[in-house]
Amino acid sequence: MNSLNINHQAYTGLSVYVVEEQANPSSDFFVLPAIRALGHRAVRCHFADLPTAAELSGAIVVFVRYVPPQWVKLVESMRTQLHALIFFMDDDVLDLDASSDMPWHYQLKLMRLSASRSRWLRRQKAVLWVSTPYLQQKYAAWQPRLILPSAVMPSDSLRRIFYHGSASHQVDIRWLQPVIAEVLYQDASLAFEIIGGQAIYSLYKGLPRVSIVHPMRWPNYQAFVAMQTYHVGLNPLQDIPFNRARSYTKFFDITRCKAVGIYSPGSACAEIICDQHDGLVVELEREAWIAAILKLAQDEQLRQTLLANAETKMRDLTKLAQHSYADQGGAKNALY
């Protein structure tokens, strides 16, 4: 089994332009580890990210699964100045017969961006990188290099912010989007989770490190959050009539997830929160919320202190509710 032959003296220190439709497991499992092992500097490019001729001169271009048309023209104009041209595949994307059982739109995509580029890649003298011995044997005439996968380990420093508002929170969800966009831009160690359908997906899909969870029934939601780890919970309630009637149950939701909440003033949650003691109460100004989220997410000691206090308050509020049932008349039937 002939795998990638690493020659550090010949290849170390080059710029490698990794052309990918978007961040994907093919790049993370195979291509990027191989580039790092060779001592290169990887530059990840989406289809529309076209470097200048000066940047490409002496560089390597790696196509991950697909060859977009705008890059065809660029490579043709620069081919003699490239150090190397590589095509990587971890599925049999060059043979349309291999995808005959796939959905028609996926077959069409492979035809446009992969299979139809096979002869062009050969003419451009591209090196073929493959992910399995099966592909290496099938395309043996091309003398492909076998690239073995490397484990992608989750970051221990990743911290999760979440907002689990229902469909009745559309105003709050729209207000929050630019706040989250700026927070994720400023700190790459933060991720965000939100619940919603297609409209929420359309609103947040362009942001990095965002998970959009499909709405679920209450019992399923309780099981779902019990399996998660969160750090900061958000509850930005706009001052609209529907929000004025809400209770402080969102404080319970956030605290039981082992997260610390940020709440808007004038809300029921803000009435039971001691700012800077068991949560943060922050004016509904986007810059203020950006600063508060970053501070709370990045300060582990502060967050743990506030969480301990919040858990104490959650227990106290539960006891208060229990006592209130008996206080309303002092009899078992006082509530009805």
Secondary structure by P-SEA (a helix, b strand, c coil): ccccccccccccbbbbbbbbcccccccccccaaaaaaabbbbbbbcccccccccccccbbbbbcccccaaaaaaaaaccccccbbbbbbccccccccccccccaaaaaaaaaccccaaaaaaaabbbbbbccaaaaaaacccbbbbbbbbbbcccccbbbbbbbccccaaaaaaaaaaaaaaaaaacccbbbbbbbcaaaaaacccccbbbbbccccaaaaaaaaaaccccbbbbbcccccccccccaaaaaaaaaacbbbbbbccccccccccccccbbbbcccaaaaaaaaaaaaacaaaaaaaaaaaaaaaaaaaaaaaaaaaaccccccccc
